[in-house]
Amino acid sequence: AILGEMLELGDSAAEHHSQIAKLLPTNATIYSVGTHARLYGGSAHYNNVASLIASGQLQNLPPQAVILLKASHGVHLENTIGLLHPNEKVRCSTT
């Protein structure tokens, strides 16, 4: 999963991100993006999408990987979609 921070939570941001961290499976690869997303305790953390892309991690995902992208729109995880599986159809929802 590539999980970005939830923006606009104000003073309760750390609390809400910590609550999400408790729900995440311990056996999954999780890349976190954004300041409060560090609280998810993922496999790797990036301050922004540009640093995630520059890391090369997205090109090293297994071909059959099922990838969840979730964040506030302001994190811009949509910029990673074309890099995930460039030769495959990608289903996307922006709800």
Rosetta blueprint (number, residue, H / E / L):
1 A L
2 I E
3 L E
4 G E
5 E L
6 M L
7 L L
8 E L
9 L L
10 G H
11 D H
12 S H
13 A H
14 A H
15 E H
16 H H
17 H H
18 S H
19 Q H
20 I H
21 A H
22 K H
23 L H
24 L L
25 P L
26 T L
27 N L
28 A L
29 T L
30 I L
31 Y E
32 S E
33 V E
34 G L
35 T L
36 H H
37 A H
38 R H
39 L H
40 Y H
41 G L
42 G L
43 S L
44 A E
45 H E
46 Y E
47 N L
48 N L
49 V H
50 A H
51 S H
52 L H
53 I H
54 A H
55 S H
56 G L
57 Q H
58 L H
59 Q H
60 N H
61 L L
62 P L
63 P L
64 Q L
65 A L
66 V L
67 I L
68 L L
69 L E
70 K E
71 A L
72 S L
73 H H
74 G H
75 V H
76 H L
77 L H
78 E H
79 N H
80 T H
81 I H
82 G H
83 L H
84 L H
85 H L
86 P L
87 N L
88 E L
89 K L
90 V L
91 R L
92 C L
93 S L
94 T L
95 T L
